[in-house]
Amino acid sequence: MNPHDQHHDARPDPLTPELSALAAALDDLGRSDRAAAPPGLADRVYFRTAASLRAQPARAERRLAIGSFVRIAAVLALTTVGVIGVSRLARQHNTLVATDMSVLDAVLPADGVESWNPIASNALADVRSELDALESELDSFWSLDSNWLDDTSEGSL
Amino acid sequence: MPADAADHGDDLPRLLALAATGDDRAWRSILDRYAPRVFAMARSRVRQPELAEEITQSVFAKVAEKMMTGAYTDQGRFESWLFRVAMNRVRDEFRSRQRRPSESVENHVLDARESRPDPIAGAGERPAEHEALRRAIEQLSDADRTVIELRHHGGLGFKEIASALDEPTGTVLARHHRALKKLKSLIESMAHPSAQEQSI
């Protein structure tokens, strides 16, 4: 009887001495059959299976190499797309600054804050109206009387 | 577990991992350990050493193929998987030979018994007892016989048998117990046929 299982397996009913003796006889038969395996059995099995043992890892290595190449290509592609995207954004930002657009216009989405936030939209409208008012005041200041300098002598300044 | 069938489970995962990378020595260790056990189980079923060896070789060819392609996923249950492959291979052999009546396994079994001495029958210390056991085992149902052969020829523990058969351990234990009782009855009837007939 298998001593390992005697300790670890819960048998429904304990074996009677007769059945235990029979199990021991079966163990003996099995041991005898294992010992009677033909000489060189493992060698012959080895030679039959060695080819697939050697072939399959090579295939696996090829699969691994192909997989690595695909991964590297994907990383390169993503990096390239990222670099191009960042450089375009930077160029766009520089262009906006260069064309004297307001910072607010530069950072706002194309359709404006109004489209996604009504509160922000109102605040922005107030700021714009104030800016417009200020701008018109500045315009009017410069255009008040273009001759006022003419009327002022250098000495009066 | 019988000493010659001890699975040395400590280093088996390492050997399997090495073998899967094509390590010859690891694969050879696995073969040394398991080929005689698979052979003994197949030999008990087909009674022909040549056919049992052919089955053993094909079992390990399939195991090698599955392992190297990563199709073996029963991590930690190698024995159960190996012997499940072996059982299926033995059954396939029976089915294919039954389709060719002149080559049925039963005929081979009879031929092996009648035409030449069984090389294994005389190998043990108690050949008469072994032969009586073999004849009794042959009369068991396929399910009972499978448990007996996995247990005593394959050297598997009950948990591994349960895993190989995909059944609860309690069911396997009960079946083993029942098979032992049947074997005892069969051996008694073979030893004392007239007494059995009278009792019937």
Interface residues (C-beta under 8 A of the other chain):
Chain A: N2 P3 H4 D5 H8 D9 A10 R11 P12 D13 L15 E18 L19 L22 A23 A25 L26 D27 D28 L29 G30 R31 S32 D33 R34 A35 A36 A37 P38 L41 A42 R44 V45 Y46 R48 T49 A50 S52 L53 R54 A55 Q56 P57 A58 R59 A60
Chain B: M1 P2 D4 A5 A19 A20 T21 G22 D24 W27 R28 L31 D32 A35 P36 R37 F39 A40 R43 S44 P49 E53 T56 Q57 F60 A61 V63 A64 E65 M68 T69 G70 P119 I120 A123 G124 E125 R126 E129 H130 L133 R134 I148 R151 H152 H153 G154 G155 G157 F158 K159 T169 G170 L173 A174 H177 L180 K181 L183 K184 I187
